[in-house]
Amino acid sequence: SAAAERFGDEQPDVQVTVGVSGTGGGFERFCRGETDLSNASRPIKDEEAQLCADAGIEYVEFQVVNDALTVVVNPENDWIDCITTEQLATIWGPDSKVDNWNEVDPSFPDEELSLFGPGTDSGTFDYFTGEINGEEGASRSDYAASEDDNTIVTGVSGEKGGLGYFGFSYFEENQDTLKALEVDGGEGCVAPSVETAQDGTYTPLARPLFIYAKKKSFARPEVEAFVQFALDNHAEIAEAAQYVPLTDEQAEKALSDFEAAVEEAGA
């Protein structure tokens, strides 16, 4: 929507309709031929690609931004600086009853664990649960859920034993009132940052975000113009949408894939 808003400022005669249905719902509509473009916070799944193939829809994938899901605690928390993916699964697993920090690690204090996170409609929720709990949507439900990241910030910063997660840029905006944890995915502790999100070392919580475009739609000048605009202005759009921009190499690949798709469509 950040791209659509900026494009609308420059091209007021072109109407860009933005619908919100989550990545999975977006692919369903895209593969039914209802949309020209589909934003996605994960790559298309095999069964979704098959739906598109069955409908005769050929598409091209562009990476448009990066993100680093950031695990945050209260700044008064002085007992943990790095959390393992196993500890995150212990806390957030669908059957977890952990409600005290000393249940996560016996060396941690007897401090109530207060959990805050995105709601179940969020792509952030899908990605986090998929990477940490092994299945998208698999999560304990007894936490303070909100689609508004401000609520998560307020919750974690107001509880000494608070813990939550959201996109990296939101932490950057609120780092005075929160502490970000390093994450150990098996290769040692890595802090979330622009650099670690871009180079993929912040595993498993760094993620690429995509636009999927129907190849035939590039024959329409307004679709071509919109994708061209999104790629040309990827850094500004990433900042406005609170994501991590592409590397130069990632941006060049997206642009060359776009030019090839436009040429193929005969636009």
BALUM-769456 format. One record per residue (C-alpha): residue in three letters; chain; x, y, z. Coordinates in Angstrom, 1 decimal, padded with zeros to 4 digits. Layout:
# residues N
site residuo ALA, cadena A, x X, y Y, z Z
...
END
This chain:
# residues 267
site residuo SER, cadena A, x 000.0, y 000.0, z 000.0
site residuo ALA, cadena A, x 003.0, y 002.3, z 000.5
site residuo ALA, cadena A, x 003.9, y 001.8, z -003.1
site residuo ALA, cadena A, x 000.3, y 002.3, z -004.2
site residuo GLU, cadena A, x 000.0, y 005.6, z -002.3
site residuo ARG, cadena A, x 003.2, y 007.0, z -003.8
site residuo PHE, cadena A, x 002.3, y 005.8, z -007.3
site residuo GLY, cadena A, x -001.1, y 007.5, z -006.9
site residuo ASP, cadena A, x 000.5, y 010.8, z -006.0
site residuo GLU, cadena A, x 002.5, y 010.6, z -009.3
site residuo GLN, cadena A, x -000.2, y 009.0, z -011.5
site residuo PRO, cadena A, x -003.5, y 010.4, z -010.2
site residuo ASP, cadena A, x -005.4, y 009.1, z -013.3
site residuo VAL, cadena A, x -004.5, y 005.5, z -012.6
site residuo GLN, cadena A, x -006.6, y 003.7, z -009.9
site residuo VAL, cadena A, x -004.7, y 001.1, z -008.0
site residuo THR, cadena A, x -007.0, y -001.1, z -005.9
site residuo VAL, cadena A, x -005.4, y -002.6, z -002.9
site residuo GLY, cadena A, x -007.1, y -005.5, z -001.1
site residuo VAL, cadena A, x -006.0, y -007.1, z 002.2
site residuo SER, cadena A, x -006.3, y -010.9, z 002.4
site residuo GLY, cadena A, x -003.0, y -012.2, z 003.7
site residuo THR, cadena A, x -000.4, y -013.9, z 001.5
site residuo GLY, cadena A, x -002.4, y -017.2, z 001.2
site residuo GLY, cadena A, x -005.7, y -015.5, z 000.4
site residuo GLY, cadena A, x -003.9, y -013.2, z -002.0
site residuo PHE, cadena A, x -002.5, y -016.1, z -004.0
site residuo GLU, cadena A, x -005.9, y -017.7, z -004.2
site residuo ARG, cadena A, x -007.3, y -014.6, z -005.8
site residuo PHE, cadena A, x -004.3, y -014.1, z -008.0
site residuo CYS, cadena A, x -004.5, y -017.7, z -009.3
site residuo ARG, cadena A, x -008.2, y -017.3, z -010.0
site residuo GLY, cadena A, x -007.3, y -014.4, z -012.3
site residuo GLU, cadena A, x -008.9, y -011.8, z -010.0
site residuo THR, cadena A, x -005.8, y -009.7, z -009.5
site residuo ASP, cadena A, x -002.8, y -008.5, z -011.6
site residuo LEU, cadena A, x -000.3, y -008.4, z -008.7
site residuo SER, cadena A, x 000.0, y -010.2, z -005.4
site residuo ASN, cadena A, x 002.1, y -009.1, z -002.5
site residuo ALA, cadena A, x 003.6, y -012.0, z -000.5
site residuo SER, cadena A, x 005.6, y -012.3, z 002.7
site residuo ARG, cadena A, x 006.8, y -015.8, z 001.6
site residuo PRO, cadena A, x 007.5, y -017.6, z -001.7
site residuo ILE, cadena A, x 004.5, y -019.2, z -003.5
site residuo LYS, cadena A, x 003.8, y -022.7, z -002.4
site residuo ASP, cadena A, x 003.8, y -025.7, z -004.8
site residuo GLU, cadena A, x 000.0, y -026.1, z -004.5
site residuo GLU, cadena A, x -000.6, y -022.4, z -005.1
site residuo ALA, cadena A, x 001.7, y -022.5, z -008.2
site residuo GLN, cadena A, x -000.3, y -025.5, z -009.4
site residuo LEU, cadena A, x -003.5, y -023.5, z -009.1
site residuo CYS, cadena A, x -002.0, y -020.8, z -011.3
site residuo ALA, cadena A, x -000.8, y -023.4, z -013.8
site residuo ASP, cadena A, x -004.2, y -025.0, z -013.9
site residuo ALA, cadena A, x -005.8, y -021.6, z -014.6
site residuo GLY, cadena A, x -003.2, y -020.9, z -017.4
site residuo ILE, cadena A, x -001.7, y -018.0, z -015.4
site residuo GLU, cadena A, x 002.0, y -017.4, z -015.9
site residuo TYR, cadena A, x 003.7, y -015.2, z -013.4
site residuo VAL, cadena A, x 007.0, y -013.6, z -012.4
site residuo GLU, cadena A, x 008.3, y -013.1, z -008.9
site residuo PHE, cadena A, x 010.1, y -010.0, z -007.8
site residuo GLN, cadena A, x 011.7, y -009.5, z -004.4
site residuo VAL, cadena A, x 010.9, y -005.9, z -003.3
site residuo VAL, cadena A, x 012.1, y -005.6, z 000.3
site residuo ASN, cadena A, x 013.8, y -007.5, z 003.2
site residuo ASP, cadena A, x 012.6, y -007.8, z 006.8
site residuo ALA, cadena A, x 014.0, y -009.0, z 010.1
site residuo LEU, cadena A, x 011.4, y -010.1, z 012.6
site residuo THR, cadena A, x 012.7, y -008.7, z 015.9
site residuo VAL, cadena A, x 012.2, y -010.2, z 019.3
site residuo VAL, cadena A, x 012.0, y -007.5, z 022.0
site residuo VAL, cadena A, x 012.0, y -007.4, z 025.7
site residuo ASN, cadena A, x 011.7, y -004.7, z 028.4
site residuo PRO, cadena A, x 014.9, y -002.6, z 028.7
site residuo GLU, cadena A, x 015.0, y -003.4, z 032.4
site residuo ASN, cadena A, x 015.4, y -007.1, z 031.5
site residuo ASP, cadena A, x 019.1, y -007.8, z 032.4
site residuo TRP, cadena A, x 019.0, y -011.6, z 032.3
site residuo ILE, cadena A, x 018.9, y -012.3, z 028.6
site residuo ASP, cadena A, x 020.6, y -010.7, z 025.6
site residuo CYS, cadena A, x 020.4, y -013.7, z 023.2
site residuo ILE, cadena A, x 017.5, y -016.1, z 022.8
site residuo THR, cadena A, x 017.7, y -019.5, z 021.0
site residuo THR, cadena A, x 015.1, y -020.6, z 018.5
site residuo GLU, cadena A, x 014.5, y -023.6, z 020.9
site residuo GLN, cadena A, x 013.7, y -021.1, z 023.7
site residuo LEU, cadena A, x 011.4, y -019.2, z 021.4
site residuo ALA, cadena A, x 009.6, y -022.5, z 020.6
site residuo THR, cadena A, x 009.3, y -023.3, z 024.3
site residuo ILE, cadena A, x 007.7, y -019.9, z 024.9
site residuo TRP, cadena A, x 005.5, y -019.7, z 021.8
site residuo GLY, cadena A, x 004.6, y -023.3, z 021.0
site residuo PRO, cadena A, x 000.9, y -024.1, z 020.6
site residuo ASP, cadena A, x 000.9, y -026.3, z 023.7
site residuo SER, cadena A, x 003.1, y -024.0, z 025.8
site residuo LYS, cadena A, x 002.0, y -023.2, z 029.3
site residuo VAL, cadena A, x 005.3, y -021.3, z 030.2
site residuo ASP, cadena A, x 004.3, y -018.2, z 032.1
site residuo ASN, cadena A, x 007.5, y -017.4, z 034.0
site residuo TRP, cadena A, x 011.0, y -016.6, z 032.9
site residuo ASN, cadena A, x 012.6, y -019.3, z 035.1
site residuo GLU, cadena A, x 010.6, y -021.9, z 033.1
site residuo VAL, cadena A, x 012.5, y -020.8, z 030.0
site residuo ASP, cadena A, x 015.9, y -021.3, z 031.7
site residuo PRO, cadena A, x 016.4, y -022.1, z 035.4
site residuo SER, cadena A, x 019.1, y -019.5, z 035.6
site residuo PHE, cadena A, x 016.5, y -016.7, z 034.8
site residuo PRO, cadena A, x 014.7, y -015.0, z 037.6
site residuo ASP, cadena A, x 011.3, y -015.7, z 039.0
site residuo GLU, cadena A, x 009.7, y -013.1, z 036.9
site residuo GLU, cadena A, x 006.3, y -013.3, z 035.2
site residuo LEU, cadena A, x 006.5, y -013.7, z 031.4
site residuo SER, cadena A, x 004.1, y -011.3, z 029.7
site residuo LEU, cadena A, x 003.7, y -012.0, z 025.9
site residuo PHE, cadena A, x 002.7, y -009.6, z 023.2
site residuo GLY, cadena A, x 002.5, y -010.3, z 019.5
site residuo PRO, cadena A, x 000.7, y -009.8, z 016.2
site residuo GLY, cadena A, x -002.8, y -011.2, z 015.5
site residuo THR, cadena A, x -003.5, y -014.3, z 013.5
site residuo ASP, cadena A, x -004.3, y -012.4, z 010.3
site residuo SER, cadena A, x -000.8, y -011.0, z 010.1
site residuo GLY, cadena A, x 001.9, y -012.2, z 007.7
site residuo THR, cadena A, x 004.4, y -011.6, z 010.5
site residuo PHE, cadena A, x 002.5, y -014.1, z 012.7
site residuo ASP, cadena A, x 002.5, y -016.6, z 009.9
site residuo TYR, cadena A, x 006.2, y -016.3, z 009.2
site residuo PHE, cadena A, x 007.2, y -016.3, z 012.9
site residuo THR, cadena A, x 005.1, y -019.4, z 013.8
site residuo GLY, cadena A, x 006.3, y -021.2, z 010.6
site residuo GLU, cadena A, x 010.0, y -020.6, z 011.4
site residuo ILE, cadena A, x 009.9, y -021.1, z 015.1
site residuo ASN, cadena A, x 007.1, y -023.7, z 015.6
site residuo GLY, cadena A, x 007.4, y -025.5, z 012.3
site residuo GLU, cadena A, x 003.9, y -024.7, z 011.1
site residuo GLU, cadena A, x 002.3, y -021.5, z 010.0
site residuo GLY, cadena A, x -000.4, y -020.4, z 012.5
site residuo ALA, cadena A, x 000.8, y -022.9, z 015.2
site residuo SER, cadena A, x 001.0, y -020.8, z 018.4
site residuo ARG, cadena A, x -000.2, y -020.5, z 021.9
site residuo SER, cadena A, x -003.2, y -018.2, z 021.9
site residuo ASP, cadena A, x -003.0, y -016.8, z 025.5
site residuo TYR, cadena A, x -001.0, y -013.7, z 024.7
site residuo ALA, cadena A, x -001.9, y -010.1, z 024.1
site residuo ALA, cadena A, x -002.5, y -010.1, z 020.3
site residuo SER, cadena A, x -002.8, y -006.9, z 018.3
site residuo GLU, cadena A, x -002.6, y -005.9, z 014.6
site residuo ASP, cadena A, x -001.3, y -002.5, z 015.9
site residuo ASP, cadena A, x 002.5, y -002.7, z 016.6
site residuo ASN, cadena A, x 002.1, y 000.3, z 018.9
site residuo THR, cadena A, x 000.1, y -001.8, z 021.3
site residuo ILE, cadena A, x 002.9, y -004.4, z 021.3
site residuo VAL, cadena A, x 005.5, y -001.6, z 022.0
site residuo THR, cadena A, x 003.4, y -000.3, z 024.9
site residuo GLY, cadena A, x 002.8, y -003.7, z 026.3
site residuo VAL, cadena A, x 006.5, y -004.9, z 026.3
site residuo SER, cadena A, x 007.8, y -001.5, z 027.5
site residuo GLY, cadena A, x 005.3, y -001.5, z 030.4
site residuo GLU, cadena A, x 006.0, y -005.0, z 031.8
site residuo LYS, cadena A, x 009.4, y -005.9, z 033.2
site residuo GLY, cadena A, x 008.9, y -009.5, z 032.1
site residuo GLY, cadena A, x 007.4, y -008.5, z 028.7
site residuo LEU, cadena A, x 008.4, y -010.1, z 025.4
site residuo GLY, cadena A, x 007.1, y -009.6, z 021.9
site residuo TYR, cadena A, x 008.0, y -009.6, z 018.2
site residuo PHE, cadena A, x 007.4, y -007.5, z 015.1
site residuo GLY, cadena A, x 009.3, y -006.1, z 012.1
site residuo PHE, cadena A, x 012.8, y -004.6, z 012.5
site residuo SER, cadena A, x 011.9, y -001.0, z 011.5
site residuo TYR, cadena A, x 009.3, y -000.8, z 014.2
site residuo PHE, cadena A, x 012.0, y -001.7, z 016.8
site residuo GLU, cadena A, x 014.3, y 001.0, z 015.3
site residuo GLU, cadena A, x 011.5, y 003.6, z 015.9
site residuo ASN, cadena A, x 011.1, y 002.5, z 019.5
site residuo GLN, cadena A, x 014.6, y 001.5, z 020.6
site residuo ASP, cadena A, x 014.5, y 004.0, z 023.4
site residuo THR, cadena A, x 011.8, y 002.0, z 025.2
site residuo LEU, cadena A, x 012.7, y -001.6, z 024.1
site residuo LYS, cadena A, x 015.6, y -004.0, z 024.0
site residuo ALA, cadena A, x 016.1, y -006.2, z 020.9
site residuo LEU, cadena A, x 017.4, y -009.7, z 021.6
site residuo GLU, cadena A, x 020.0, y -011.4, z 019.5
site residuo VAL, cadena A, x 018.7, y -014.7, z 018.0
site residuo ASP, cadena A, x 020.7, y -018.0, z 017.9
site residuo GLY, cadena A, x 019.3, y -020.2, z 015.1
site residuo GLY, cadena A, x 022.1, y -022.7, z 015.6
site residuo GLU, cadena A, x 025.0, y -020.7, z 014.2
site residuo GLY, cadena A, x 025.5, y -018.4, z 017.2
site residuo CYS, cadena A, x 023.9, y -015.2, z 018.4
site residuo VAL, cadena A, x 023.1, y -012.6, z 015.7
site residuo ALA, cadena A, x 021.6, y -009.2, z 016.2
site residuo PRO, cadena A, x 018.8, y -008.0, z 013.9
site residuo SER, cadena A, x 020.0, y -005.1, z 011.7
site residuo VAL, cadena A, x 019.8, y -003.8, z 008.1
site residuo GLU, cadena A, x 023.0, y -005.7, z 007.3
site residuo THR, cadena A, x 022.1, y -009.0, z 008.8
site residuo ALA, cadena A, x 018.6, y -008.9, z 007.2
site residuo GLN, cadena A, x 020.1, y -008.2, z 003.8
site residuo ASP, cadena A, x 022.9, y -010.8, z 003.9
site residuo GLY, cadena A, x 020.7, y -013.5, z 005.4
site residuo THR, cadena A, x 022.8, y -014.2, z 008.5
site residuo TYR, cadena A, x 020.0, y -013.3, z 010.9
site residuo THR, cadena A, x 018.4, y -016.7, z 010.6
site residuo PRO, cadena A, x 015.7, y -017.9, z 010.7
site residuo LEU, cadena A, x 013.9, y -014.6, z 011.2
site residuo ALA, cadena A, x 015.2, y -012.6, z 008.2
site residuo ARG, cadena A, x 012.8, y -012.8, z 005.3
site residuo PRO, cadena A, x 012.4, y -011.5, z 001.7
site residuo LEU, cadena A, x 009.1, y -010.0, z 000.7
site residuo PHE, cadena A, x 007.8, y -010.3, z -002.9
site residuo ILE, cadena A, x 005.4, y -009.0, z -005.5
site residuo TYR, cadena A, x 004.0, y -011.7, z -007.9
site residuo ALA, cadena A, x 002.9, y -010.3, z -011.3
site residuo LYS, cadena A, x 000.8, y -011.9, z -014.0
site residuo LYS, cadena A, x 003.0, y -011.9, z -017.1
site residuo LYS, cadena A, x 000.1, y -011.1, z -019.4
site residuo SER, cadena A, x -000.7, y -008.0, z -017.3
site residuo PHE, cadena A, x 002.5, y -006.4, z -018.4
site residuo ALA, cadena A, x 000.9, y -005.7, z -021.8
site residuo ARG, cadena A, x -001.1, y -003.1, z -019.9
site residuo PRO, cadena A, x 000.9, y 000.1, z -019.6
site residuo GLU, cadena A, x -000.5, y 001.0, z -016.1
site residuo VAL, cadena A, x 000.6, y -002.4, z -014.7
site residuo GLU, cadena A, x 004.1, y -002.0, z -016.2
site residuo ALA, cadena A, x 004.3, y 001.6, z -014.9
site residuo PHE, cadena A, x 003.3, y 000.5, z -011.4
site residuo VAL, cadena A, x 005.9, y -002.3, z -011.1
site residuo GLN, cadena A, x 008.5, y -000.1, z -012.7
site residuo PHE, cadena A, x 007.7, y 002.6, z -010.1
site residuo ALA, cadena A, x 007.9, y 000.1, z -007.2
site residuo LEU, cadena A, x 011.3, y -001.2, z -008.3
site residuo ASP, cadena A, x 012.7, y 002.3, z -009.1
site residuo ASN, cadena A, x 011.7, y 003.6, z -005.7
site residuo HIS, cadena A, x 012.2, y 000.4, z -003.6
site residuo ALA, cadena A, x 014.4, y 002.1, z -001.0
site residuo GLU, cadena A, x 011.9, y 004.9, z -000.2
site residuo ILE, cadena A, x 009.0, y 002.5, z -000.3
site residuo ALA, cadena A, x 010.8, y 000.1, z 002.1
site residuo GLU, cadena A, x 011.4, y 003.0, z 004.5
site residuo ALA, cadena A, x 007.8, y 004.2, z 004.3
site residuo ALA, cadena A, x 006.5, y 000.7, z 004.9
site residuo GLN, cadena A, x 009.0, y 000.0, z 007.7
site residuo TYR, cadena A, x 011.0, y -002.7, z 006.0
site residuo VAL, cadena A, x 014.7, y -003.2, z 005.1
site residuo PRO, cadena A, x 015.6, y -002.1, z 001.6
site residuo LEU, cadena A, x 017.0, y -004.4, z -001.1
site residuo THR, cadena A, x 020.8, y -004.7, z -001.6
site residuo ASP, cadena A, x 022.1, y -003.2, z -004.9
site residuo GLU, cadena A, x 022.5, y -006.8, z -006.2
site residuo GLN, cadena A, x 018.9, y -007.7, z -005.2
site residuo ALA, cadena A, x 017.5, y -004.6, z -006.8
site residuo GLU, cadena A, x 019.4, y -005.2, z -010.1
site residuo LYS, cadena A, x 018.1, y -008.7, z -010.3
site residuo ALA, cadena A, x 014.5, y -007.6, z -009.7
site residuo LEU, cadena A, x 014.9, y -004.9, z -012.4
site residuo SER, cadena A, x 016.4, y -007.3, z -015.0
site residuo ASP, cadena A, x 013.6, y -009.8, z -014.3
site residuo PHE, cadena A, x 011.1, y -007.1, z -014.8
site residuo GLU, cadena A, x 012.6, y -005.9, z -018.1
site residuo ALA, cadena A, x 012.6, y -009.5, z -019.4
site residuo ALA, cadena A, x 008.9, y -009.9, z -018.4
site residuo VAL, cadena A, x 007.9, y -006.7, z -020.1
site residuo GLU, cadena A, x 009.8, y -007.6, z -023.3
site residuo GLU, cadena A, x 008.1, y -011.1, z -023.3
site residuo ALA, cadena A, x 004.6, y -009.5, z -022.9
site residuo GLY, cadena A, x 005.4, y -007.3, z -025.9
site residuo ALA, cadena A, x 004.6, y -004.2, z -023.9
END
